[in-house]
Amino acid sequence: MQEVLCIVAIVERGKADKIVEDAKKAGAKGATILYGRGTGENEVQKFLTIQIESSKEVILILSEKKKYKPILRAVIESGKLEKPGTGIVFTLPIFNLVGLHYREELKKNNE
């Protein structure tokens, strides 16, 4: 069975659709976008006296480990995540994956 990673990106609200579009061009099969709210907002406002938008979009993309690098690079570039304050991205290993039917085809092709 092939190793799977989850690419997680947390970005400003309104940016996820473009990032996912670019990730798909780089090989992602799809993505899930969740909506959230950052909790560091009040502390930043107190010290810097600037308004920080606390609404966030969380992008989840599953990828085979051997194919994740171009997808990760596309997410970073599309979201401009190397610039401070634009968001974060990280990967997590996935265990006990159930429900992705295209993986059955991969399994058959590797046998």
PyMOL commands that set and color helices and strands:
alter all, ss='L'
color gray80, all
select helices_A, chain A and resi 16-25+41-48+65-79+102-110
alter helices_A, ss='H'
color red, helices_A
select strands_A, chain A and resi 4-12+32-37+55-64+87-94
alter strands_A, ss='S'
color yellow, strands_A
deselect
rebuild
show_as cartoon
